[in-house]
Structures are given as C-alpha cells and as structure tokens.
Amino acid sequence: MVEGEIVDGVLSVKKIGQPLYETRKVAIEAIGLQNTDLFGAIPTIAELSKLQEQEVNHGEDGMFIILSDVHLDNSRVLERLEKLFEGFEEFEPLPVFCFMGDFAAKYPSTVQENGNGTIIGYFDDLANVICKYPRIAQEGKFILVPGLNDPGIGKILPRPQIPDYFTAGLRSKVKHVHMASNPCRLRYFSQEIVIGRLDVMSKLRQECLVPPVGFEDIESDCDDDAGMDVEKKVDLHTIHKRDASSKTNPLVQHAIRTMLDQGHLCPVPPSALPIYWKHDHMMRLYPPPDAIILGDKSTEAYYETYVDCDVMNPGAFHTNGEFLVFRPVDMSSGERKGDCEFSQID
C-alpha cells in the first residue's frame, strides 16, 4: 500500500507499507465461511460452532510432535529417532508425528551412483526404526513434508509429496503414513494448521532493500480504524513471545508480520523463489490460519503469536535433536488456544 500524489502522470510515493492485518474471525465474516474453508468440511457457522464445542470437550488430548531437517542419512539422527519413539510409545493417545525434510543432508547426484536405491534405503531405514515399536507402527500417525531438495520436481513451491516410488517400503510397514505436500494444511476440529518447510527468514533477508529498523517504542496499529501508519515497522504489542525464558528476535517478528500482513507464506519475487502459480493458493495465509508450523533452518527455534495466529519453528533436528511438542488445544488458561514445548534429544 502506498501513499503519494500523481503529478503529470507520475506517482510520487511518500509512504509505503503493508496491508492491514485481518484476524481470522474478521476475514471469515467478510468473505464467508464457504469461501474460506479449503477443505469444504464446514458449510455453515452453526457447524463451526459445533466443532468448536467438540474441540473444547475432546480436543485437549491432541498432540503433534514436530521435527524439521530429519536427515535419514545421518546415523545420529536415526539414534535420536529411536529415543523419541521410546519416549512416546506408552503415550495415550499417541501423538501425531510430523517430519519435515530435507530427508538427507546430501543426495546422490546421479542414478549411476545408485541414487534411487540409496534414497529408497533412507526411508526403509526410517521404517525399520519405527517398526522397533510395534504400537507406534500400527497406531501412530505420521506426516512427511518434503524439503526443496527431496526427490520430486525442482526447487519450486508448492511442492508435491515425495513420489510413491521412494516410500513404498515405508508405507507398507507403517500403517498410517501421510505423504504431504509442501506446504500442507491440516484440519484439527475447527482449527486450520499450515505446515511448511521453507527458509523464509533467509529469503526475506536476501530480498530486503532497507534493513528493518525502529523495533523499539512502537505502538499498536493493527486496530487503527482511521488508517495505517506505514512508517511503523513491527508492532511488538501484537507479537508475543510464548517462551518467556528466551529473548525475542526482532527479525523473527518482522518476518512473521511480513508473512501474515501480506497473506502469503513467502512474499518474495519469483526470481528469489519460483512458484507454480496455478497452485499459489496453497501458499496463501488469508484468512490467517490458527497456527503456522514453519521449518526454517535459517533462524533459531521460536514460538510467537501475532494477534490471533500462532507461528512456530521447531529448529533443525539433525544439529542438536531439537523438536517441538504442539498442542492445538490447551484449556489450562480457561481459553481455547494452542500451546507448545521445546524439547531436545541429546
């Protein structure tokens, strides 16, 4: 959004800024529930209210274990996965395990190097680790989200699932494996959760023309009905650090606000990140989802809330065993909202 004046057919811009953020509730009220529900599962507001009631009554036990950069060609990663499954084997109910790529640190470059057989072997190794815990193999649910370097089309988004050819062994041994796209969307009762594996921070910093400044002494402008003060950079009053023990990274906040104000998972030029425009709607963040789980190895692990949207990054699992435990419904505060814990396997 720009503000200026046109003189002799030339627009002289005085101010430039991002669109005003709309909460999920306001967006749904503005364009209608049927136009916002990509799943086509909630036809009316009444049905949405029923789901929210069920969410409060039955959704609190739901848990997601989120790992990013699960390099299956690393023996240390496989050992950590064994410890992970051992720790959750007795959980009732079992959590949903969400693994994000890249699923190898270095892929074979050619078929002559037995590339395909090696890649198949990576996922067979994952299957073998899971099958050491029969209950998890039979009852556990797994979601695998590919990275940009995993098998499939080139480095372009949205990215389809890893081809079945490479994961046939894994899917035959583990009962509930969902090979997802990147990004993908999940419906948890009434909530919409977006999961993406993308180094958003590095992309935004590469394309940044003016370094973000002025993070201190910034007042809220999200609810300013009179208009937007485009000179304000980041609203620290509407971005809340969920882990009070660690310091807030202003660049992380700036990246989160850029994504959500622009309504897009990675609002950069096509030259920086090729996008298959026919499916660009998969990248959209309007209406804002309830939560965004973003595997971004270009920055540290974090969990932030921007107005009404939770945004989290589990960190890179292959480096120090970091992962995220996410609960979409946490009623401990008396409100229906998500919560998470950062964990680590030494």
Sequence and secondary structure as in RCSB ss.txt:
>XXXX:A:sequence
MVEGEIVDGVLSVKKIGQPLYETRKVAIEAIGLQNTDLFGAIPTIAELSKLQEQEVNHGEDGMFIILSDVHLDNS
RVLERLEKLFEGFEEFEPLPVFCFMGDFAAKYPSTVQENGNGTIIGYFDDLANVICKYPRIAQEGKFILVPGLND
PGIGKILPRPQIPDYFTAGLRSKVKHVHMASNPCRLRYFSQEIVIGRLDVMSKLRQECLVPPVGFEDIESDCDDD
AGMDVEKKVDLHTIHKRDASSKTNPLVQHAIRTMLDQGHLCPVPPSALPIYWKHDHMMRLYPPPDAIILGDKSTE
AYYETYVDCDVMNPGAFHTNGEFLVFRPVDMSSGERKGDCEFSQID
>XXXX:A:secstr
 EEEEEETTEEEEEEE       HHHHHHHH HHHH TT    SHHHHHHHHHHHHHH TT  EEEEB   TT H
HHHHHHHHHHHHHTT SS  EEEEES S SS  SSGGGTHHHHHHHHHHHHHHHHHTSHHHHHH EEEEE  TTS
SSSSS BSB    HHHHHHHHHHSSEEEE  BSEEEEETTEEEEEEE  HHHHHHHT SS     SS    TT T
T   TT    TTTEEES TTS   HHHHHHHHHHHHHTBSS   TTTS B GGGGGGGB  S  SEEEEE TTS 
 EEEEETTEEEEE  BHHHH EEEEEEEEE TTSS EEEEEEEE  
